């Protein structure tokens, strides 16, 4: 007779998958909601028209187009992260839009969100990098659809670099602000 020890605790790997699921739901959910505030005025946001005026004031004209692009990117990246779909694509989109927000809106206000600083954009960006590098885990659509093998370290790195480049391009297309007399 052979003694087989009982398995104690959760199924190996399930803890990591559950931890990543929680992180994805929080980070992705808040990012999608952040975009929904701009697009549709949900969750106390101002909606497309009011946000367009703000965007024009920081050099993104026409405002409605740039709000739609930025907020659409936020919603899409958040949904991809929440679902755990398409590996580093959602995180890279999140990184791109957060680079633009950090530099154009928050940088001049310091580190912390209490003064409208870069704290929130840095938290979203760093979380996105972590999720891109770790993968979405066993409780993701990527895992269910067997897509995880496609996201090699090289491809993941290239997609993250693409997000960084997207952020820089987003800054480069900004029109100079008009100084009022």
C-alpha positions as CSV (number, residue, x, y, z in Angstrom):
1,X,0.0,0.0,0.0
2,X,1.3,3.4,-1.0
3,X,0.8,6.5,1.0
4,X,-0.4,9.5,-1.1
5,X,-0.4,12.7,0.9
6,X,-3.6,14.8,0.6
7,X,-3.3,18.0,-1.3
8,X,-3.8,20.9,1.1
9,X,-4.9,24.3,-0.1
10,X,-6.0,25.5,-3.5
11,X,-5.0,24.0,-6.8
12,X,-1.5,25.1,-7.7
13,X,-1.5,28.1,-9.9
14,X,-5.0,29.0,-9.1
15,X,-3.8,31.5,-6.5
16,X,-1.8,33.3,-9.1
17,X,-4.7,33.2,-11.6
18,X,-7.1,34.6,-9.0
19,X,-4.7,37.3,-7.9
20,X,-4.2,38.4,-11.5
21,X,-8.0,38.3,-12.1
22,X,-8.5,40.6,-9.2
23,X,-5.8,43.0,-10.4
24,X,-7.2,42.9,-14.0
25,X,-10.7,43.6,-12.8
26,X,-9.6,46.6,-10.7
27,X,-7.1,48.1,-13.1
28,X,-9.1,47.4,-16.2
29,X,-12.4,48.3,-14.7
30,X,-11.2,51.7,-13.5
31,X,-9.5,52.4,-16.8
32,X,-12.7,51.5,-18.7
33,X,-14.8,53.7,-16.3
34,X,-12.2,56.5,-16.7
35,X,-12.9,56.5,-20.5
36,X,-16.6,56.1,-20.0
37,X,-16.6,59.4,-18.0
38,X,-15.2,61.2,-21.0
39,X,-17.3,59.5,-23.7
40,X,-20.7,59.2,-22.1
41,X,-20.6,61.2,-18.9
42,X,-21.0,58.1,-16.8
43,X,-19.7,57.8,-13.2
44,X,-19.8,61.6,-12.7
45,X,-17.9,62.4,-15.9
46,X,-18.5,65.4,-18.1
47,X,-19.1,63.5,-21.4
48,X,-17.8,64.1,-24.9
49,X,-18.8,67.7,-25.5
50,X,-17.6,69.2,-22.2
51,X,-14.4,67.1,-22.3
52,X,-13.7,68.3,-25.9
53,X,-13.5,71.9,-24.7
54,X,-10.9,70.8,-22.1
55,X,-8.9,68.9,-24.7
56,X,-8.8,71.9,-27.0
57,X,-7.6,74.0,-24.1
58,X,-4.5,71.7,-23.7
59,X,-3.7,71.7,-27.4
60,X,-5.7,68.7,-28.9
61,X,-7.9,70.1,-31.7
62,X,-10.4,69.1,-32.8
63,X,-11.4,68.3,-29.2
64,X,-14.2,65.8,-30.0
65,X,-12.0,63.7,-32.2
66,X,-9.2,63.6,-29.6
67,X,-11.6,62.9,-26.7
68,X,-13.1,60.0,-28.7
69,X,-9.7,58.6,-29.5
70,X,-8.3,58.9,-25.9
71,X,-11.5,57.8,-24.2
72,X,-12.0,55.0,-26.7
73,X,-8.5,53.8,-26.1
74,X,-9.1,53.9,-22.3
75,X,-12.4,51.9,-22.6
76,X,-10.8,49.4,-25.0
77,X,-7.7,48.9,-23.0
78,X,-9.7,48.5,-19.8
79,X,-12.0,45.9,-21.3
80,X,-9.1,43.9,-22.8
81,X,-7.4,43.9,-19.5
82,X,-10.5,42.9,-17.6
83,X,-11.2,40.0,-19.9
84,X,-7.6,39.0,-20.1
85,X,-7.7,39.1,-23.9
86,X,-4.9,39.7,-26.4
87,X,-2.1,39.7,-23.9
88,X,0.0,42.9,-23.9
89,X,-2.2,44.8,-26.3
90,X,-4.6,46.2,-23.7
91,X,-1.7,47.2,-21.3
92,X,0.2,48.8,-24.2
93,X,-2.8,50.9,-25.1
94,X,-3.2,51.9,-21.4
95,X,0.5,52.9,-21.3
96,X,0.1,55.1,-24.4
97,X,-2.9,57.0,-23.2
98,X,-1.4,57.4,-19.7
99,X,1.8,58.8,-21.0
100,X,-0.1,61.5,-22.8
101,X,-2.3,62.3,-19.7
102,X,0.7,62.3,-17.4
103,X,2.7,64.8,-19.5
104,X,-0.1,67.1,-20.7
105,X,-2.3,67.3,-17.7
106,X,-0.6,66.0,-14.5
107,X,3.2,66.5,-14.7
108,X,3.1,70.2,-13.7
109,X,1.1,69.4,-10.6
110,X,3.7,67.1,-8.8
111,X,3.4,63.6,-7.6
112,X,0.1,63.1,-5.8
113,X,-3.4,63.0,-7.0
114,X,-4.5,65.5,-4.3
115,X,-2.8,68.2,-6.3
116,X,-3.8,66.6,-9.7
117,X,-0.3,65.1,-10.0
118,X,0.9,62.0,-11.8
119,X,0.1,59.5,-9.1
120,X,-2.9,57.9,-10.9
121,X,-1.3,57.8,-14.3
122,X,1.8,56.3,-12.8
123,X,-0.3,53.6,-11.0
124,X,-2.2,52.7,-14.2
125,X,1.0,52.6,-16.3
126,X,3.0,50.5,-13.9
127,X,0.1,48.1,-13.4
128,X,-0.2,47.8,-17.1
129,X,3.5,47.0,-17.5
130,X,3.2,44.3,-14.7
131,X,0.2,42.7,-16.3
132,X,1.9,42.7,-19.8
133,X,5.0,41.1,-18.4
134,X,3.3,38.5,-16.2
135,X,0.5,37.6,-18.5
136,X,-3.2,37.5,-17.6
137,X,-3.1,34.1,-15.8
138,X,-5.2,31.0,-15.9
139,X,-8.5,32.8,-15.3
140,X,-8.4,34.8,-18.6
141,X,-9.8,34.5,-22.1
142,X,-6.3,34.2,-23.4
143,X,-5.9,31.0,-21.4
144,X,-9.3,29.7,-22.4
145,X,-8.7,30.4,-26.1
146,X,-5.1,29.1,-25.8
147,X,-3.6,32.3,-27.0
148,X,-1.0,32.6,-24.3
149,X,1.7,30.8,-26.3
150,X,1.7,33.6,-28.9
151,X,2.8,36.2,-26.4
152,X,6.5,35.5,-26.3
153,X,8.8,37.8,-24.3
154,X,10.0,39.3,-27.5
155,X,6.5,40.0,-28.8
156,X,5.4,41.3,-25.4
157,X,8.4,43.6,-25.3
158,X,7.7,44.9,-28.8
159,X,4.1,45.6,-28.0
160,X,5.0,47.5,-24.8
161,X,7.5,49.5,-26.9
162,X,4.7,50.2,-29.3
163,X,2.7,51.6,-26.4
164,X,5.6,53.8,-25.4
165,X,5.9,55.0,-29.0
166,X,2.1,55.6,-29.2
167,X,2.4,57.8,-26.1
168,X,5.2,59.8,-27.6
169,X,3.3,60.2,-30.9
170,X,0.3,61.3,-28.9
171,X,2.4,64.1,-27.4
172,X,3.9,65.0,-30.7
173,X,0.6,65.6,-32.5
174,X,-0.5,68.1,-29.8
175,X,-0.9,71.6,-31.1
176,X,0.9,74.4,-29.3
177,X,-1.3,76.1,-26.8
178,X,-2.5,79.6,-27.7
179,X,-1.6,82.2,-25.2
180,X,-4.4,84.5,-24.3
181,X,-3.6,88.2,-24.0
